[in-house]
Amino acid sequence: MKHSLQNIILEIHNKEDKMSSQNKRLIDETYDMTLYLQDLLFSVKKLVINDGFNNDSEEINFFRIIKPQILGKLIYYNKVYRIETSCPVSNGKMYVSYFTTQLANLKREYIEHICNSDFYRYYRSGRTDRDHIYFKRGNINYHDGLNSIVFEIDPDFSTFYDYKIARIIANELLYSYLLTKINPDEDPDMILQKSESAKDVFWTDSKNALIELVYALHASGVISHGKIGIRKISLMFQILFRIPLGDLHHSFHRMKTRAGSRTAFLDQLKISLEEYMDKDL
């Protein structure tokens, strides 16, 4: 295929970073990302149908990793756009109630259609022994009692299970987004208001760099013996540096799949510290 895994995922990440830097309204950003991902999915579909795959490994890789990344984020951005444009108010009890209901709906869908399936456990465990069945076209087993969406998919561009992974990815992103919406302590405006006394302390690197640091501290368990959640650690940094970090989980998901080093900021920290140490030698 003409598009490699890294190129496609990197292209999506670059587009997301560009959108974030433009400080658009969330409604405008999600609408633009929905159109962009829809066009990308269409162009990739043409490549798959016209050029095919060089071998089974390439086909499995595409339907397990590449396509779910595109489709999962397409589902996510489209859903966020629908939620935001249907929101009745901009704050208050009705606002919190609206997003709490959306979160309850998401959890119910997760329980009914995702978490109890054999495939979900297979995917979450990181197994690959059945990839040749799940991620090669033409292997759909209707005896399994599959969701009716299987009758609507294009068999030349889906194995059905790539769609299921896309839903898992979308649901994870939506979960983080909705939690942020119903937790007033994580509202960017509230964070900036609380940090008036620290105007001279501010973060001068990218938001992704700070998120990388936050996750590293959380993963190492060095704050409160590891008993403090990622969101509380994030909130402390947001208040200290007067910077809203937005959807942490979404940003972390992009970090895990980005090209090159997944810990670019931490790598640079190590280099900077060693160079600083060498100055005294």
C-alpha positions as CSV (number, residue, x, y, z in Angstrom):
1,M,0.0,0.0,0.0
2,K,1.1,3.6,-0.7
3,H,0.3,4.7,2.8
4,S,2.3,3.2,5.7
5,L,1.0,2.8,9.2
6,Q,3.2,5.6,10.5
7,N,2.3,8.0,7.7
8,I,-1.4,7.7,8.2
9,I,-1.4,7.9,12.0
10,L,1.2,10.8,11.9
11,E,-1.0,12.6,9.3
12,I,-4.0,12.4,11.7
13,H,-1.9,13.5,14.7
14,N,-0.5,16.5,12.7
15,K,-4.1,17.5,11.8
16,E,-5.2,17.3,15.4
17,D,-2.3,19.3,16.6
18,K,-3.0,22.0,14.0
19,M,-6.6,22.1,15.0
20,S,-5.7,22.5,18.6
21,S,-3.3,25.3,17.9
22,Q,-6.0,27.3,16.1
23,N,-8.1,27.6,19.3
24,K,-11.3,27.0,17.5
25,R,-14.6,26.3,19.2
26,L,-15.0,22.6,20.0
27,I,-18.0,22.4,17.7
28,D,-16.0,23.8,14.8
29,E,-13.0,21.6,15.6
30,T,-15.0,18.4,15.7
31,Y,-16.9,19.3,12.6
32,D,-13.7,19.9,10.6
33,M,-12.1,16.7,12.0
34,T,-15.1,14.7,11.0
35,L,-14.9,15.9,7.4
36,Y,-11.2,15.4,7.3
37,L,-11.3,11.8,8.6
38,Q,-14.3,11.0,6.3
39,D,-12.2,12.0,3.3
40,L,-9.1,10.2,4.6
41,L,-11.2,7.0,5.1
42,F,-12.6,7.3,1.6
43,S,-9.1,7.8,0.0
44,V,-7.7,4.8,1.9
45,K,-10.6,2.7,0.9
46,K,-9.9,3.4,-2.8
47,L,-6.2,2.4,-2.2
48,V,-7.2,-0.9,-0.6
49,I,-9.8,-1.8,-3.2
50,N,-7.6,-0.8,-6.2
51,D,-4.2,-1.9,-4.9
52,G,-4.9,-4.6,-2.4
53,F,-2.3,-6.0,0.0
54,N,1.1,-7.5,-0.7
55,N,0.6,-10.3,1.8
56,D,-1.6,-11.5,4.7
57,S,0.5,-9.7,7.3
58,E,-0.1,-6.4,5.6
59,E,-3.9,-7.0,5.4
60,I,-4.1,-8.1,9.1
61,N,-2.1,-5.0,10.1
62,F,-4.4,-2.7,8.2
63,F,-7.6,-4.1,9.6
64,R,-6.4,-4.5,13.2
65,I,-4.5,-1.2,13.5
66,I,-4.7,1.3,10.7
67,K,-8.4,1.4,9.7
68,P,-9.7,1.3,13.3
69,Q,-7.5,4.4,14.1
70,I,-9.2,6.3,11.3
71,L,-12.7,5.0,11.9
72,G,-12.5,5.2,15.6
73,K,-11.6,8.8,15.7
74,L,-14.2,9.5,13.0
75,I,-16.9,8.0,15.2
76,Y,-15.5,10.0,18.2
77,Y,-15.4,13.4,16.6
78,N,-18.8,12.9,15.0
79,K,-20.4,11.9,18.3
80,V,-18.8,14.9,20.1
81,Y,-20.1,17.2,17.4
82,R,-23.6,15.8,17.9
83,I,-23.4,16.0,21.7
84,E,-22.1,19.6,21.6
85,T,-24.7,20.8,19.1
86,S,-27.5,19.3,21.1
87,C,-26.5,20.6,24.5
88,P,-29.4,22.8,25.9
89,V,-27.3,25.2,28.0
90,S,-23.7,26.3,28.5
91,N,-23.5,25.7,32.3
92,G,-25.5,25.0,35.4
93,K,-27.4,21.9,36.7
94,M,-29.0,21.2,33.4
95,Y,-25.6,21.2,31.7
96,V,-24.2,18.7,34.2
97,S,-27.3,16.6,34.0
98,Y,-27.1,16.5,30.2
99,F,-23.5,15.3,30.1
100,T,-24.2,12.9,33.0
101,T,-26.9,11.3,30.9
102,Q,-24.6,11.0,27.9
103,L,-22.0,9.3,30.1
104,A,-24.7,6.8,31.5
105,N,-25.7,6.0,27.9
106,L,-22.1,5.4,26.9
107,K,-21.6,3.1,29.9
108,R,-24.8,1.1,29.1
109,E,-23.6,0.7,25.5
110,Y,-20.2,-0.5,26.7
111,I,-21.8,-3.1,29.0
112,E,-24.3,-4.3,26.5
113,H,-22.3,-4.5,23.3
114,I,-18.5,-4.4,24.1
115,C,-17.0,-5.5,27.4
116,N,-18.7,-8.9,27.7
117,S,-17.7,-10.3,24.3
118,D,-15.1,-12.9,23.7
119,F,-13.5,-10.6,21.0
120,Y,-13.2,-7.7,23.5
121,R,-11.2,-10.0,25.9
122,Y,-9.1,-11.2,23.0
123,Y,-8.3,-7.7,21.9
124,R,-7.6,-6.4,25.4
125,S,-5.3,-9.3,26.2
126,G,-3.1,-8.4,23.3
127,R,-3.5,-11.9,21.7
128,T,-2.8,-12.4,18.0
129,D,-3.4,-16.1,17.5
130,R,-6.8,-15.5,15.9
131,D,-5.8,-12.4,13.9
132,H,-5.9,-14.4,10.7
133,I,-9.6,-15.0,11.4
134,Y,-10.6,-11.6,12.7
135,F,-8.7,-9.4,10.4
136,K,-8.7,-11.0,7.0
137,R,-11.6,-10.4,4.7
138,G,-14.1,-13.1,3.9
139,N,-14.0,-14.8,7.3
140,I,-17.3,-13.5,8.8
141,N,-19.1,-16.3,10.6
142,Y,-22.8,-15.6,10.7
143,H,-23.3,-18.5,13.2
144,D,-21.8,-16.2,15.9
145,G,-25.0,-14.1,15.9
146,L,-23.2,-10.9,14.9
147,N,-24.6,-7.4,15.2
148,S,-26.8,-6.4,12.3
149,I,-24.3,-3.8,11.2
150,V,-22.4,-6.6,9.6
151,F,-25.0,-6.6,6.8
152,E,-24.2,-2.9,6.0
153,I,-20.4,-3.1,5.7
154,D,-18.5,-3.4,2.5
155,P,-16.9,-6.9,2.5
156,D,-14.1,-5.5,0.3
157,F,-13.2,-3.0,3.0
158,S,-14.0,-4.6,6.3
159,T,-13.7,-7.7,8.3
160,F,-16.4,-6.5,10.8
161,Y,-13.9,-6.8,13.7
162,D,-12.0,-3.7,12.5
163,Y,-15.3,-1.9,13.2
164,K,-15.5,-3.4,16.7
165,I,-12.0,-2.1,17.5
166,A,-13.0,1.3,16.1
167,R,-15.9,1.4,18.5
168,I,-13.6,0.5,21.4
169,I,-11.3,3.4,20.5
170,A,-14.2,5.8,20.1
171,N,-15.8,4.8,23.4
172,E,-12.5,5.3,25.3
173,L,-12.1,8.8,23.9
174,L,-15.8,9.6,24.5
175,Y,-15.5,8.4,28.1
176,S,-12.6,10.8,28.9
177,Y,-14.3,13.7,27.1
178,L,-17.6,13.2,29.1
179,L,-15.8,12.9,32.4
180,T,-14.1,16.2,31.8
181,K,-17.4,17.8,30.9
182,I,-19.2,16.8,34.1
183,N,-16.3,17.6,36.4
184,P,-16.2,21.4,37.0
185,D,-12.8,21.2,38.7
186,E,-11.3,20.4,35.3
187,D,-12.9,23.2,33.4
188,P,-10.2,25.3,31.8
189,D,-11.7,28.6,32.8
190,M,-12.0,27.5,36.4
191,I,-8.3,26.4,36.4
192,L,-7.2,29.8,35.1
193,Q,-9.2,31.7,37.6
194,K,-7.8,29.7,40.5
195,S,-4.2,30.4,39.5
196,E,-4.1,34.2,39.7
197,S,-1.5,34.0,42.4
198,A,1.0,32.2,40.2
199,K,1.1,34.5,37.1
200,D,4.8,34.4,37.0
201,V,4.9,30.6,36.7
202,F,4.0,29.3,33.3
203,W,4.7,26.3,31.0
204,T,6.7,27.2,27.9
205,D,6.8,23.9,26.1
206,S,3.9,22.1,24.3
207,K,0.8,20.7,26.0
208,N,1.8,17.3,24.8
209,A,5.1,17.6,26.6
210,L,3.4,18.4,29.9
211,I,0.9,15.5,29.4
212,E,3.8,13.2,28.8
213,L,5.4,14.3,32.1
214,V,2.1,13.9,33.9
215,Y,1.6,10.4,32.7
216,A,5.2,9.5,33.5
217,L,4.8,10.7,37.1
218,H,1.5,8.8,37.4
219,A,3.0,5.6,35.9
220,S,6.0,5.7,38.2
221,G,3.8,6.1,41.3
222,V,6.1,8.8,42.8
223,I,3.3,11.1,44.0
224,S,1.3,10.1,47.1
225,H,2.7,6.5,46.8
226,G,0.9,6.1,43.5
227,K,-2.5,6.4,45.2
228,I,-3.4,9.7,43.4
229,G,-5.3,9.5,40.1
230,I,-4.0,10.9,36.8
231,R,-6.7,13.6,36.7
232,K,-5.6,15.0,40.1
233,I,-2.0,15.1,39.0
234,S,-3.0,16.8,35.8
235,L,-5.2,19.3,37.7
236,M,-2.2,20.3,39.9
237,F,-0.1,21.1,36.9
238,Q,-2.9,22.9,35.1
239,I,-3.4,25.2,38.1
240,L,0.3,25.7,38.7
241,F,1.1,26.5,35.1
242,R,-2.2,28.2,34.1
243,I,-2.7,25.9,31.1
244,P,-5.8,23.8,30.3
245,L,-4.7,20.3,29.1
246,G,-8.1,19.3,27.7
247,D,-8.7,15.6,26.9
248,L,-5.8,13.8,28.5
249,H,-6.8,10.3,27.4
250,H,-7.1,11.4,23.8
251,S,-3.7,13.1,23.9
252,F,-2.1,10.0,25.5
253,H,-3.7,7.8,22.9
254,R,-2.0,9.8,20.2
255,M,1.3,9.6,22.1
256,K,1.2,5.8,22.2
257,T,0.9,5.6,18.4
258,R,3.0,8.5,17.2
259,A,6.0,8.0,15.0
260,G,9.5,8.1,16.4
261,S,10.0,8.1,20.2
262,R,6.8,7.9,22.2
263,T,8.6,9.7,25.1
264,A,10.3,12.5,23.1
265,F,9.9,15.1,25.9
266,L,11.3,12.7,28.6
267,D,14.2,11.8,26.3
268,Q,15.0,15.4,25.9
269,L,14.8,16.0,29.7
270,K,17.4,13.3,30.3
271,I,19.7,14.8,27.7
272,S,19.3,18.3,29.1
273,L,20.0,17.1,32.7
274,E,23.1,15.2,31.6
275,E,24.4,18.2,29.7
276,Y,23.8,20.4,32.8
277,M,25.7,17.9,35.0
278,D,28.6,17.9,32.5
279,K,29.0,21.7,32.9
280,D,30.4,21.2,36.4
281,L,33.0,18.5,35.4
